[in-house]
Amino acid sequence: MRAMLALAGCTKATASRIDDRTLRIEGPGLPSGSTAPNRCVAERVCPKGYRGLKELERRNTSDGPRSEEGIFTNRTIRSI
């Protein structure tokens, strides 16, 4: 079950370039707080490896019908 969540989340995480080798990865909200989607995207955009610079985790709770519940993890990485 957890592996399925990780694979499903892998397609929802997004990466945006800050400079030549630095990227910001924004993960989807997952109830388990898994960072697998972020790792999956990091490995895809940095095939030779990467180093984590900063990680920010925030929790969201249900405030209304459109609110997503879960733990959102955003990372800043540098490609090697």
Contacts in CASP RR format, 6 or more apart in sequence:
PFRMAT RR
TARGET T0000
AUTHOR 0000-0000-0000
METHOD contacts of the structure
MODEL  1
MRAMLALAGCTKATASRIDDRTLRIEGPGLPSGSTAPNRCVAERVCPKGY
RGLKELERRNTSDGPRSEEGIFTNRTIRSI
2 32 0 8 1.000
2 34 0 8 1.000
5 30 0 8 1.000
5 32 0 8 1.000
5 34 0 8 1.000
5 36 0 8 1.000
6 34 0 8 1.000
6 36 0 8 1.000
6 37 0 8 1.000
6 40 0 8 1.000
9 27 0 8 1.000
9 28 0 8 1.000
9 30 0 8 1.000
9 36 0 8 1.000
9 37 0 8 1.000
9 40 0 8 1.000
10 36 0 8 1.000
10 37 0 8 1.000
10 40 0 8 1.000
10 41 0 8 1.000
12 27 0 8 1.000
12 28 0 8 1.000
12 37 0 8 1.000
13 25 0 8 1.000
13 26 0 8 1.000
13 27 0 8 1.000
13 28 0 8 1.000
13 37 0 8 1.000
13 38 0 8 1.000
13 40 0 8 1.000
13 41 0 8 1.000
14 25 0 8 1.000
14 26 0 8 1.000
14 27 0 8 1.000
14 41 0 8 1.000
15 23 0 8 1.000
15 24 0 8 1.000
15 25 0 8 1.000
15 26 0 8 1.000
15 41 0 8 1.000
15 42 0 8 1.000
15 45 0 8 1.000
16 23 0 8 1.000
16 24 0 8 1.000
16 26 0 8 1.000
17 23 0 8 1.000
18 24 0 8 1.000
18 76 0 8 1.000
21 78 0 8 1.000
21 79 0 8 1.000
22 53 0 8 1.000
22 76 0 8 1.000
22 77 0 8 1.000
22 78 0 8 1.000
22 79 0 8 1.000
23 42 0 8 1.000
23 45 0 8 1.000
23 46 0 8 1.000
23 76 0 8 1.000
23 77 0 8 1.000
23 78 0 8 1.000
23 79 0 8 1.000
24 74 0 8 1.000
24 75 0 8 1.000
24 76 0 8 1.000
25 38 0 8 1.000
25 41 0 8 1.000
25 42 0 8 1.000
25 74 0 8 1.000
25 75 0 8 1.000
25 76 0 8 1.000
25 77 0 8 1.000
26 72 0 8 1.000
26 74 0 8 1.000
27 37 0 8 1.000
27 38 0 8 1.000
27 41 0 8 1.000
27 72 0 8 1.000
27 73 0 8 1.000
27 74 0 8 1.000
28 37 0 8 1.000
28 72 0 8 1.000
29 60 0 8 1.000
29 68 0 8 1.000
29 69 0 8 1.000
29 70 0 8 1.000
29 71 0 8 1.000
29 72 0 8 1.000
30 37 0 8 1.000
30 70 0 8 1.000
30 71 0 8 1.000
31 69 0 8 1.000
31 70 0 8 1.000
31 71 0 8 1.000
32 71 0 8 1.000
33 57 0 8 1.000
33 70 0 8 1.000
33 71 0 8 1.000
33 73 0 8 1.000
35 55 0 8 1.000
35 73 0 8 1.000
35 75 0 8 1.000
38 73 0 8 1.000
38 74 0 8 1.000
38 75 0 8 1.000
42 50 0 8 1.000
42 75 0 8 1.000
42 77 0 8 1.000
43 49 0 8 1.000
43 50 0 8 1.000
45 79 0 8 1.000
46 77 0 8 1.000
46 79 0 8 1.000
46 80 0 8 1.000
48 79 0 8 1.000
48 80 0 8 1.000
49 79 0 8 1.000
49 80 0 8 1.000
50 77 0 8 1.000
50 78 0 8 1.000
50 79 0 8 1.000
50 80 0 8 1.000
51 77 0 8 1.000
51 78 0 8 1.000
51 80 0 8 1.000
52 75 0 8 1.000
52 76 0 8 1.000
52 77 0 8 1.000
52 78 0 8 1.000
53 75 0 8 1.000
53 76 0 8 1.000
53 77 0 8 1.000
53 78 0 8 1.000
54 75 0 8 1.000
54 76 0 8 1.000
55 73 0 8 1.000
55 74 0 8 1.000
55 75 0 8 1.000
55 76 0 8 1.000
56 73 0 8 1.000
56 74 0 8 1.000
56 75 0 8 1.000
57 71 0 8 1.000
57 72 0 8 1.000
57 73 0 8 1.000
57 74 0 8 1.000
58 71 0 8 1.000
58 72 0 8 1.000
58 74 0 8 1.000
59 70 0 8 1.000
59 71 0 8 1.000
59 72 0 8 1.000
60 67 0 8 1.000
60 68 0 8 1.000
60 69 0 8 1.000
60 70 0 8 1.000
60 71 0 8 1.000
60 72 0 8 1.000
61 67 0 8 1.000
61 69 0 8 1.000
62 69 0 8 1.000
END
